[in-house]
Amino acid sequence: MRKLTCIISILFLFIGMIGFAQLTPEQQKQIEEAQKKAMEFMKNNPQTKDIMEQIKAQEANKKVDRKKNEAVTEKENAIKKAKHMEEYYWRNKVASNTNGKFANWERGDVQIAYYNGKGKRNKDFSLLIEDYVVIGRINNEGVVTMNLPQTVKANKVISKGLFPEMHEIVNENVTFSNPDAPYFWYGYGLDVLQGGKSIGRLYLGNSERATHNLASPNIMYKYGDIGYLLYWSYVSEACTASADIVQNDFSFPHGENDIILDRNSTVELNFKAGWNMIKISVDEYSEQAGQKWFTNMVITTVTALPTDAKYYFKYNN
């Protein structure tokens, strides 16, 4: 080993010394031959082979360590992301039990209402007085009771108002048995009032994630967390609405890449005259780019509150 090191050192010292002088063709040839002999010597020398094997082993160990560190970092980031998302979905939010009772309710006796769109506004169109229709309450013990009015002034026909403008399902793709039936819905959530002012929103479903996703216009009908959202709507005349929408290779941008999915959306609504409960459920998803995206959604009417349904109250900041 000492001999090899000495030879290599002398060779590079010699090259370095003459590197500053102009070389003759003979000198250049001598250097090239010396380099060639040195390389052959190192290649065939057992000590050199041992050194090269050691270097390869060190590089292999470094590669293994890098992969281990990357796996640890990835796991830590996944835990942080899951914690962040859990905090995000539960921020300013509490849930009742399946009997409609909030534990440790601290808001007192409050009203549940929907805004009927007839609030008074000033000349700058700022809302001064909101006109609400009270349809329920949460008492001091945190128990929810609902009392829907028997008659409602419908503001649209069902073929124009069943799905809002930002919905991925457009009304033109739905078949209606009675397209001119007068229709009303208050949105996906209800206001909770205290002293006549809204202190938050009330949603109904079986998952804090699904109720949030399905009621949020910016992520509506994209995220695939399993669960459902419930809401009431009113129709003056009986009507059915149906659609079976298949989207193969459906794509949309997400970060640097596009998400590509095969998606199905089924609409099977059977309205009776009066109030009806609509259930939007996500039951299948595809996981891409670290996120769940829905691949199958079903929208139906239900005649009874599901046994696992809860109220989710998101209070204002």
VOKELO-629251 format. One line per field, with one value per residue (C-alpha): residue number from 1; x, y, z. Coordinates in Angstrom, 3 decimals, m for minus. Example, Ala and Ser with C-alpha at 12.3 -4.5 7.8 and 13.67 -1.06 7.14 Angstrom:
REM VOKELO-629251
resi <- (1 2)
xx <- (12.300 13.670)
yy <- (m4.500 m1.060)
zz <- (7.800 7.140)
This chain:
REM VOKELO-629251
resi <- (1 2 3 4 5 6 7 8 9 10 11 12 13 14 15 16 17 18 19 20 21 22 23 24 25 26 27 28 29 30 31 32 33 34 35 36 37 38 39 40 41 42 43 44 45 46 47 48 49 50 51 52 53 54 55 56 57 58 59 60 61 62 63 64 65 66 67 68 69 70 71 72 73 74 75 76 77 78 79 80 81 82 83 84 85 86 87 88 89 90 91 92 93 94 95 96 97 98 99 100 101 102 103 104 105 106 107 108 109 110 111 112 113 114 115 116 117 118 119 120 121 122 123 124 125 126 127 128 129 130 131 132 133 134 135 136 137 138 139 140 141 142 143 144 145 146 147 148 149 150 151 152 153 154 155 156 157 158 159 160 161 162 163 164 165 166 167 168 169 170 171 172 173 174 175 176 177 178 179 180 181 182 183 184 185 186 187 188 189 190 191 192 193 194 195 196 197 198 199 200 201 202 203 204 205 206 207 208 209 210 211 212 213 214 215 216 217 218 219 220 221 222 223 224 225 226 227 228 229 230 231 232 233 234 235 236 237 238 239 240 241 242 243 244 245 246 247 248 249 250 251 252 253 254 255 256 257 258 259 260 261 262 263 264 265 266 267 268 269 270 271 272 273 274 275 276 277 278 279 280 281 282 283 284 285 286 287 288 289 290 291 292 293 294 295 296 297 298 299 300 301 302 303 304 305 306 307 308 309 310 311 312 313 314 315 316 317)
xx <- (0.000 2.851 4.605 1.465 0.928 4.542 4.380 1.159 2.474 5.703 3.743 1.419 4.283 6.193 3.178 2.589 6.170 6.326 2.787 4.018 6.686 6.203 6.482 8.272 6.564 9.006 8.182 4.439 4.884 6.825 4.055 1.369 3.327 3.893 0.177 m0.671 1.730 0.427 m3.165 m2.250 m0.345 m3.256 m5.713 m3.774 m2.463 m4.303 m4.083 m5.788 m8.519 m9.083 m9.314 m11.808 m13.896 m13.873 m14.980 m17.807 m18.882 m18.860 m20.956 m23.410 m23.712 m24.259 m26.991 m28.694 m28.435 m29.877 m32.840 m33.389 m33.243 m35.593 m38.037 m37.882 m38.389 m41.286 m42.936 m42.452 m43.888 m46.886 m47.535 m47.223 m49.555 m52.139 m51.991 m52.307 m55.314 m56.967 m56.497 m57.751 m60.999 m61.709 m60.739 m63.564 m65.767 m67.605 m69.775 m72.890 m73.480 m75.793 m78.729 m78.254 m76.729 m73.560 m71.505 m70.334 m72.389 m71.389 m73.336 m76.606 m80.006 m79.586 m81.744 m81.206 m82.277 m81.747 m81.365 m84.210 m82.310 m84.427 m81.974 m81.902 m78.865 m77.482 m76.477 m73.135 m75.019 m73.585 m75.953 m77.532 m80.289 m80.399 m83.853 m83.808 m86.408 m86.032 m86.520 m84.977 m82.917 m80.109 m81.070 m78.877 m78.110 m76.880 m79.860 m80.826 m84.505 m85.834 m89.254 m89.415 m92.215 m95.076 m95.088 m92.228 m92.164 m90.124 m87.886 m86.881 m88.069 m86.282 m84.689 m82.896 m82.202 m81.455 m77.682 m75.940 m73.763 m70.456 m71.620 m69.820 m73.183 m75.072 m78.864 m78.948 m77.528 m80.289 m83.604 m86.628 m90.118 m91.573 m88.994 m91.217 m91.903 m91.275 m88.117 m86.279 m83.090 m81.170 m77.682 m75.615 m75.581 m77.809 m77.065 m76.928 m78.294 m77.716 m79.276 m80.394 m76.826 m75.190 m72.485 m71.689 m72.953 m74.545 m73.987 m75.353 m73.512 m71.280 m67.797 m66.196 m64.202 m67.020 m69.360 m66.639 m65.536 m69.003 m70.169 m67.111 m67.292 m63.508 m63.078 m66.607 m66.738 m62.997 m61.713 m62.454 m62.759 m65.383 m68.636 m71.792 m73.499 m77.227 m79.431 m83.125 m84.798 m88.419 m90.460 m94.083 m94.916 m93.724 m90.810 m88.000 m84.503 m81.974 m78.568 m75.668 m72.539 m69.374 m66.105 m63.242 m59.737 m61.113 m58.162 m57.450 m54.200 m52.776 m49.372 m46.872 m48.863 m52.382 m54.715 m56.331 m59.373 m62.246 m65.257 m68.923 m71.691 m75.183 m78.291 m81.433 m83.831 m87.465 m89.117 m92.489 m94.327 m92.882 m89.514 m87.057 m83.681 m80.885 m77.830 m74.573 m72.178 m68.624 m67.901 m64.877 m61.680 m58.286 m55.173 m52.783 m50.192 m50.755 m54.455 m57.721 m59.907 m63.437 m64.186 m67.776 m70.500 m74.186 m76.859 m80.187 m83.203 m83.568 m86.772 m85.153 m82.084 m79.244 m78.341 m74.727 m75.534 m74.226 m74.526 m71.313 m71.266 m68.528 m68.473 m67.233 m63.729)
yy <- (0.000 2.330 1.539 2.291 5.586 6.572 5.819 7.753 10.701 10.867 10.661 13.534 15.600 15.098 16.096 19.123 20.303 20.149 21.388 24.964 24.454 24.061 20.384 18.932 16.147 13.690 14.885 14.706 11.133 10.191 11.609 9.728 6.481 7.087 7.723 4.581 2.466 3.960 3.187 m0.385 m0.804 0.471 m1.648 m4.865 m4.185 m6.158 m3.210 m0.970 m3.522 m3.574 0.196 0.222 m2.446 m0.392 2.691 0.736 m0.659 2.827 4.201 1.296 1.928 5.634 4.789 2.489 5.184 7.774 5.539 4.897 8.614 9.368 6.729 8.201 11.731 10.599 8.891 11.957 14.227 11.912 12.037 15.831 16.121 13.804 15.806 19.068 17.797 16.500 19.891 21.610 19.640 20.008 23.671 25.589 22.520 20.177 17.130 15.771 12.111 10.061 11.063 14.720 15.865 17.933 17.044 19.957 22.455 25.990 28.166 28.242 28.121 28.958 28.877 26.962 28.872 29.485 32.843 33.566 36.093 39.091 40.963 44.760 46.412 49.932 51.929 50.074 46.760 45.883 43.566 45.397 43.038 39.357 37.848 34.288 31.546 29.607 25.858 24.403 24.958 23.656 23.913 24.590 20.872 20.715 18.763 19.477 19.613 20.453 21.799 22.354 24.684 22.983 25.407 27.250 29.790 28.057 30.463 28.337 25.464 22.208 21.859 25.180 25.000 21.392 21.823 25.188 26.770 25.602 22.001 19.547 18.044 20.496 20.513 20.111 16.588 15.502 14.010 15.431 13.945 17.325 19.950 22.930 21.801 24.769 24.093 25.573 24.717 26.699 25.457 22.674 24.077 26.001 29.089 28.925 32.150 33.784 37.148 37.253 36.991 33.996 32.469 29.568 26.898 23.517 20.528 17.001 13.831 11.058 12.514 15.844 15.554 14.598 17.279 19.877 18.719 18.320 21.690 23.676 25.160 25.283 21.526 20.347 16.905 16.388 15.143 11.499 11.131 8.440 9.644 11.600 14.960 15.424 18.455 19.255 20.726 21.604 20.890 21.895 18.971 15.389 14.889 12.500 13.398 10.948 10.943 8.564 10.520 8.642 10.548 8.468 9.942 12.984 15.272 18.483 20.202 19.565 21.036 20.204 17.239 16.447 14.124 11.614 9.644 7.479 8.894 7.988 10.161 8.722 10.798 8.963 11.407 10.671 13.806 13.859 17.164 18.952 18.605 15.946 14.910 14.572 12.441 12.966 10.102 9.334 5.603 5.058 6.983 6.929 8.049 10.171 12.793 11.993 12.899 10.981 11.870 10.548 8.046 7.145 9.408 8.719 11.369 10.053 10.992 9.245 8.862 8.583 9.957 7.378 5.857 7.046 10.672 13.494 17.273 19.223 22.783 25.036 28.240 31.553 32.686)
zz <- (0.000 0.912 m2.390 m4.397 m2.626 m3.226 m6.956 m7.427 m5.424 m7.444 m10.696 m9.841 m8.422 m11.638 m13.744 m11.556 m11.805 m15.549 m16.031 m15.870 m18.540 m22.254 m23.111 m26.063 m27.997 m26.405 m22.905 m23.622 m24.847 m21.722 m19.497 m21.373 m21.082 m17.393 m16.870 m18.790 m16.753 m13.508 m14.476 m15.457 m12.222 m10.144 m12.093 m11.618 m8.144 m5.391 m3.059 m5.630 m6.102 m2.351 m2.283 m5.140 m3.421 m0.250 m2.174 m3.829 m0.467 1.058 m1.822 m1.474 2.258 1.637 m0.866 1.645 4.332 1.967 1.208 4.910 5.656 2.779 4.064 7.583 6.230 4.046 7.011 9.215 6.495 6.077 9.835 9.836 6.841 8.419 11.652 9.735 7.772 10.938 12.576 9.429 9.260 12.984 13.261 15.007 14.711 17.071 16.329 17.972 18.691 16.472 18.680 17.782 21.079 21.469 24.513 26.706 24.711 25.754 23.321 25.225 23.565 19.862 16.742 13.514 10.418 6.741 5.051 2.647 0.538 1.538 3.734 3.688 2.125 2.077 m0.993 m1.120 m1.085 2.319 4.158 7.097 8.221 7.314 7.073 8.441 8.610 11.860 11.436 14.600 17.720 19.886 23.531 26.563 26.862 23.254 21.880 18.261 17.267 13.813 12.858 9.107 7.919 6.099 3.193 1.515 m1.267 m3.973 m5.873 m8.891 m11.034 m10.258 m13.704 m13.118 m9.394 m8.445 m8.718 m8.200 m10.863 m9.362 m9.193 m11.477 m12.454 m14.628 m14.647 m18.441 m18.043 m15.664 m16.788 m14.906 m14.896 m13.930 m14.958 m14.027 m10.447 m8.086 m6.070 m3.073 m1.228 1.369 0.504 2.012 5.551 7.964 10.021 13.802 15.311 18.659 19.303 15.680 14.387 12.753 14.948 12.634 10.259 10.891 8.590 8.629 7.592 8.897 8.377 9.229 5.999 3.656 5.015 4.547 1.090 m0.373 0.945 m0.218 m3.735 m4.210 m3.643 m4.340 m5.927 m6.177 m2.840 m2.201 1.564 2.107 3.634 2.905 3.298 3.945 3.352 2.927 m0.125 m0.869 m4.007 m4.487 m6.791 m7.027 m9.398 m10.238 m11.390 m12.794 m14.447 m14.957 m15.786 m16.796 m17.169 m18.512 m18.349 m16.534 m15.807 m13.956 m12.877 m9.426 m8.634 m11.359 m12.716 m13.875 m11.978 m14.357 m13.197 m14.371 m12.521 m12.186 m10.779 m10.339 m9.622 m8.479 m6.822 m6.079 m4.716 m3.002 m2.637 0.410 2.140 0.976 2.324 m0.239 0.408 m1.493 m0.821 m1.940 m1.727 m3.986 m4.565 m6.251 m4.411 m6.459 m5.518 m1.834 m2.018 m2.331 m5.332 m5.696 m8.459 m7.565 m6.197 m5.635 m5.065 m3.770 m1.690 1.674 3.667 7.102 8.828 8.611 11.978 11.795 10.881 13.079 13.183 12.645 13.978 12.585 14.570 13.256 14.186)
